[in-house]
Amino acid sequence: MAISLPLVIVAIVSLAAVLYEPLALRIKVLGLSRSWSKIENVHGEDLRLIPDTVYSEDLHYHAPSNLLFVASEGTDEFRWKWFPPMEVFKDPKALGRGSIVVIDPKTLSSKRLSLINFPGQFNTHGIDVWSPDDDPRSIYIFAINHLPNPEYFEPNSTHVPKARSQIEIFHYVAGTSEARHLRSIRHPLIRTPNDILIRNARSIYVTNDHYYREGYMKLIEDVAYQNLAPWTDLIHLEISNLNAKNATASITGTIAKKGIHNNNGLGRGKDDTEILIGRTCAGVLVLARPNPHPYLEVVESIQLPCTIDNPSYFRDPYAKETGRDASGYVLAGLARAATFPDGMDPVMVWLVQSDANDKHEESVGGENRTQRLLFQDDGKTIRSASTAVLIAIDPKENEGKKQAWLFVTGPISQAVVASKVDL
């Protein structure tokens, strides 16, 4: 049957109308629309750089000890020689030896922990910290370690991944200067690990941020959208022995959620069951819950105007005292992700809150939200941002002001940045 030209035109126009909004959103989130505009600095007050925190991709606040934890490279020498998440495979011997750094948010000082019983190299990425309720000084630290795959460098090896990433488990007692390595974890389901969420010392979630490890297909994963590249998955690991010498022993893996596009960072939400998932290149915060454990059910998706990575939740301890609750999701990302890394890499940090005034923001499956820009940098103070955490300041010690210290870090930032921001 012949198709008339007007029908073809109508079909093309209709298709363009359908495709325009997703395309416009991708242009916005990836920062293409900001390529030629000036990025104005929004720094808050009293901007500081935390010493000895170079290239710390992830950052976590441990409320019981009032300490911040980062996994830091320790030097900027090696990230550009070996870092699989950014497809840097130049020199597998140039891994360096990263470490865990503890930051005191009161003094803004840092302390690099000695890693006991850990002779290996440490190529840092995502981390998480957890302590049992009955012993808050006893802190478990789980950290991604991107090591070279020894099989790849054997003669005549084909179709073998260059990296063989694993997870390291450390135990730290608050107030001391060392963390003891308990064991390493490798599992076939853990292929491109990005971040970790600890439920307890024997139960964790891990994201695989890409299906493809390098090349054009990995790029397609980044620039595509949910329905075009829903290839990443989120894994649950059950650990029956915390002291196993064999990295593959005593581990049970389950695919907790598949079909999520570009899931990267993980975080704890507003209650014990809410799990936060950052779909980085999509700029989407996913709220999920176990249903049933260990499988995850998506409850809500919140669209942000830029890329995001490791989400955190700020619980306002002074809401009742001040008569206003500033609690919300804190999200850091790149203002110009499409050109990352280009030598500047400006950043944005957002606070997403429930909206009592019913002002609608893009959210699927949940309540209306407001989104407020807390921090912005042109890339000169902090290059890249993947994580941000808020720690409230007691108004009684702050001239009655409702403020918090904001801590921001990124995979190629020279230091964690701290700044006072209004809530």
C-alpha positions in Angstrom: 0.0 0.0 0.0 1.4 3.4 -0.9 1.9 6.0 1.9 1.0 9.6 1.0 3.6 12.3 1.6 1.3 14.2 4.1 1.1 11.1 6.2 4.9 10.7 6.1 5.3 14.4 7.2 2.8 14.0 10.0 4.6 10.9 11.1 8.0 12.6 11.1 6.7 15.6 13.0 5.0 13.4 15.5 8.1 11.4 16.0 10.2 14.6 16.4 7.7 15.8 19.0 8.0 12.6 21.0 11.8 12.6 20.8 12.4 16.2 21.4 11.7 16.3 25.2 14.0 13.4 26.0 16.7 14.8 23.7 16.4 18.2 25.2 16.7 16.6 28.7 19.9 14.7 27.7 21.4 18.0 26.4 20.6 19.7 29.6 21.8 16.9 32.0 25.1 16.3 30.1 25.8 20.0 30.3 25.9 20.7 26.5 23.6 23.7 27.1 26.1 25.1 29.6 29.1 24.7 27.3 29.3 28.3 26.3 27.9 30.0 29.4 29.9 31.1 32.4 29.6 29.0 35.5 29.2 31.4 38.4 30.7 30.3 41.7 28.2 29.7 44.6 30.5 28.9 47.5 28.6 29.8 50.6 30.8 31.0 53.5 34.3 30.1 54.8 35.4 27.9 51.9 38.1 25.4 53.0 40.2 22.7 51.4 40.7 19.6 53.6 44.4 18.5 53.6 45.6 15.0 52.4 42.3 14.1 50.5 43.5 14.1 46.9 41.3 12.1 44.5 38.6 11.0 46.9 35.7 9.8 44.9 33.4 8.9 47.7 32.6 10.4 51.1 30.5 9.2 54.1 29.5 10.7 57.4 29.4 8.4 60.4 27.0 10.1 62.8 27.8 8.1 66.0 31.5 9.0 65.9 30.9 12.4 64.2 33.6 11.5 61.6 33.8 11.6 57.8 35.4 8.9 55.8 37.0 9.0 52.3 39.0 6.6 50.3 41.9 8.7 49.0 44.6 8.0 46.4 47.2 9.9 48.5 48.9 11.3 45.4 47.8 12.6 42.0 50.5 10.7 40.3 48.7 7.4 39.5 45.1 8.2 38.6 46.1 9.0 35.0 48.0 5.8 34.7 45.5 3.3 36.0 41.8 3.9 36.8 39.4 1.5 35.0 36.2 3.5 35.7 37.6 6.2 33.4 39.1 3.8 30.9 42.7 4.6 32.0 44.7 1.4 31.5 48.1 2.9 30.6 50.2 1.2 33.3 48.9 -1.6 35.5 51.9 -1.4 37.7 51.2 2.2 38.5 48.4 1.7 41.0 49.9 3.5 44.0 48.6 2.8 47.5 45.5 4.6 48.4 44.2 4.6 51.9 41.2 5.5 54.2 41.3 9.1 55.4 39.2 10.2 58.5 38.1 13.8 58.6 37.0 15.6 61.8 34.2 18.0 60.7 34.7 20.1 63.8 38.4 20.9 63.2 38.4 20.2 59.4 41.6 18.2 60.0 42.3 14.8 58.3 44.1 11.7 59.4 45.3 9.0 57.0 44.8 5.6 58.6 47.5 2.9 58.6 46.1 -0.2 56.9 47.2 -3.2 59.0 47.4 -6.7 57.5 47.0 -5.2 54.0 50.1 -5.6 51.8 48.4 -5.0 48.5 47.9 -2.0 46.2 44.7 0.1 46.6 43.1 1.8 43.6 40.3 3.6 45.4 36.7 4.3 44.3 33.4 3.9 46.2 33.2 3.1 50.0 30.7 2.8 52.8 30.9 2.7 56.6 28.7 0.9 59.1 28.7 0.2 62.9 26.4 -2.1 65.0 24.0 -0.2 67.2 25.4 -1.8 70.4 29.0 -0.8 69.5 29.1 2.5 67.6 32.9 2.9 67.9 33.4 -0.4 66.0 33.3 0.7 62.4 33.4 -1.5 59.3 34.7 0.0 56.1 34.0 -1.6 52.7 35.9 -0.2 49.8 36.2 -0.8 46.0 39.7 -1.7 44.8 40.3 -1.7 41.0 43.2 -4.1 40.4 44.6 -5.3 37.2 43.5 -8.7 36.0 46.6 -11.0 36.0 45.1 -13.2 33.3 45.0 -10.3 30.8 48.7 -10.0 30.9 49.5 -13.6 30.3 50.7 -14.6 26.8 48.0 -15.3 24.2 45.2 -14.1 26.4 42.0 -13.1 24.5 38.7 -11.7 25.5 39.9 -11.2 29.1 39.0 -8.0 31.0 41.9 -5.7 31.8 40.7 -5.1 35.4 39.7 -7.5 38.1 38.1 -5.3 40.7 37.4 -6.5 44.2 36.0 -5.2 47.5 38.2 -4.7 50.6 36.8 -5.0 54.2 38.5 -3.1 57.0 37.7 -2.7 60.6 38.4 0.6 62.5 37.9 1.6 66.1 37.0 5.3 66.4 39.8 7.4 67.8 42.6 5.2 66.7 45.0 5.7 63.8 44.7 2.3 62.0 42.3 0.1 60.2 42.7 -3.6 60.1 42.1 -5.5 56.8 39.8 -8.4 57.3 39.4 -9.9 53.8 39.0 -9.2 50.1 35.8 -10.1 48.1 35.6 -11.2 44.5 32.4 -12.6 42.8 31.5 -13.3 39.2 28.5 -10.9 39.4 30.8 -8.0 40.4 32.2 -6.8 37.1 32.4 -3.0 37.1 31.8 -2.1 40.7 31.2 1.5 41.5 29.7 1.9 45.0 28.7 -0.1 48.1 25.9 0.1 50.6 26.3 -1.9 53.8 23.1 -3.3 55.4 25.2 -5.0 58.0 28.7 -6.5 58.2 27.5 -9.6 56.3 25.1 -8.1 53.8 25.9 -5.5 51.2 24.7 -4.1 47.9 27.1 -3.2 45.1 26.5 -1.4 41.8 27.9 -2.4 38.4 28.0 1.0 36.7 28.5 -0.3 33.1 27.9 -3.5 31.2 30.7 -2.6 28.8 34.1 -1.9 30.3 35.5 0.3 27.5 35.0 1.5 24.0 32.1 2.9 22.0 29.5 0.7 23.6 30.4 2.1 27.0 30.0 5.6 25.5 26.6 4.6 24.2 25.6 3.5 27.7 26.6 6.9 29.0 24.7 9.1 26.4 21.7 6.8 26.0 18.6 6.8 28.1 16.8 4.2 30.3 14.9 2.4 27.6 17.8 2.4 25.1 20.5 1.1 27.4 19.0 -0.5 30.6 22.1 -2.8 31.0 23.5 -2.2 34.4 22.5 -4.2 37.5 22.7 -4.0 41.3 24.1 -6.9 43.2 23.5 -8.2 46.7 26.3 -10.1 48.4 25.9 -12.3 51.5 29.2 -12.8 53.4 29.3 -15.9 55.7 32.9 -15.5 56.7 34.5 -12.1 57.4 38.0 -13.5 57.8 38.2 -15.8 54.8 41.7 -15.9 53.2 40.3 -16.7 49.8 38.7 -13.7 48.1 36.1 -15.9 46.4 35.1 -18.0 49.5 32.0 -17.7 51.6 30.2 -15.3 49.2 26.7 -15.6 47.9 25.7 -13.2 45.1 22.2 -12.3 43.9 21.0 -9.8 41.2 18.9 -7.5 43.4 17.8 -5.3 40.6 18.5 -5.3 36.9 17.4 -3.1 34.0 18.6 0.2 35.6 20.4 2.5 33.2 23.8 3.6 34.5 23.3 2.9 38.2 26.4 4.3 40.1 26.3 5.6 43.6 24.4 4.2 46.5 23.3 5.8 49.8 21.0 5.5 52.8 17.6 7.3 52.6 15.3 9.0 55.1 14.6 5.7 57.0 16.2 2.3 57.5 14.6 0.7 54.4 15.0 3.5 51.8 18.0 2.9 49.5 19.2 5.7 47.2 20.6 4.9 43.7 22.3 7.5 41.5 21.8 7.0 37.8 24.8 9.2 37.0 24.6 10.1 33.3 20.8 10.3 33.4 20.9 12.7 36.3 18.2 10.7 38.1 18.0 9.8 41.8 16.2 6.5 42.3 14.5 5.7 45.6 14.1 2.0 46.2 13.2 -0.4 49.0 13.7 -4.2 49.5 10.7 -6.1 48.4 11.4 -8.8 49.4 14.9 -8.8 50.7 17.4 -8.8 48.9 15.5 -7.8 45.8 14.8 -4.1 45.3 11.7 -2.3 44.1 11.8 1.2 42.7 9.5 3.6 44.5 10.3 6.9 43.0 12.6 8.6 40.4 13.7 12.2 40.7 15.1 14.1 37.7 18.0 16.5 38.4 19.3 19.1 35.9 22.9 17.7 35.8 24.6 14.4 36.3 24.7 13.0 39.8 26.6 10.1 41.5 26.8 9.2 45.1 23.6 10.4 46.9 23.3 11.1 50.6 20.4 12.1 52.9 20.6 15.0 55.3 18.5 14.6 58.4 18.0 18.0 60.1 18.6 17.6 63.8 17.4 21.1 64.6 14.1 21.0 62.7 11.9 21.1 65.9 14.1 23.7 67.5 14.1 26.1 64.5 10.5 25.4 63.4 11.6 24.4 59.9 12.8 21.0 58.6 15.6 21.3 56.1 16.0 17.5 55.6 16.6 16.3 52.1 18.6 14.5 49.5 22.1 15.9 48.7 23.4 15.3 45.2 26.7 16.3 43.6 27.5 16.2 39.9 29.1 17.7 36.9 27.9 20.9 35.2 29.5 19.9 31.9 29.6 16.1 32.0 29.8 15.9 28.2 33.4 17.2 28.2 34.6 15.4 31.3 37.5 15.3 32.0 38.6 18.4 30.1 40.9 20.1 32.6 38.3 22.3 34.4 35.1 20.2 35.0 32.8 22.6 36.9 30.5 21.2 39.6 27.0 21.6 41.1 25.5 20.4 44.4 21.7 20.2 44.9 19.4 19.8 47.9 16.2 18.0 47.0 13.4 18.4 49.6 9.7 17.6 50.1 7.7 20.6 49.0 5.1 21.7 51.5 3.9 24.4 49.0 3.3 21.8 46.3 5.6 23.3 43.8 6.1 20.5 41.3 9.5 19.2 40.2 10.0 16.3 37.9 9.4 13.2 40.0 7.9 9.9 38.9 5.9 7.8 41.4 6.2 10.1 44.5 5.6 13.4 46.1 6.4 16.9 44.8 9.9 18.2 45.4 11.9 21.4 45.4 15.5 21.5 44.1 17.9 24.1 45.4 21.4 24.8 44.2 23.6 24.7 47.3 27.0 25.0 45.8 28.6 25.6 42.4 32.2 25.9 41.3 33.7 26.7 37.9 36.3 24.0 38.3 39.1 26.1 39.7 38.5 25.3 43.4 37.3 21.8 43.0 37.7 19.8 39.8 34.8 17.3 39.5 32.2 16.3 42.1 30.7 12.9 42.8 29.7 13.2 46.5 28.4 15.8 48.9 27.4 15.5 52.5 25.8 18.0 54.9 26.5 18.2 58.6 24.2 20.6 60.6 25.7 23.4 62.7 24.0 24.0 66.1 22.2 27.4 65.8 23.1 28.1 69.4 26.8 28.0 68.4 26.2 29.9 65.2 24.5 33.2 66.1 21.1 31.6 65.6 21.8 30.9 61.9 20.3 27.8 60.3 23.4 26.5 58.5 25.4 23.3 57.8 28.9 22.4 56.7 28.8 21.1 53.2 31.6 18.7 52.2 32.2 18.0 48.5 34.6 15.7 46.7 35.2 14.1 43.3 37.3 11.5 41.5 39.8 14.0 40.2 39.5 16.7 42.8 42.7 17.7 44.5 41.0 17.9 47.9 37.7 17.6 49.7 36.1 21.1 49.8 34.2 22.3 52.9 31.9 25.4 53.0 29.2 26.8 55.3 25.8 26.9 53.5 22.4 28.3 54.5 19.6 25.9 55.0 
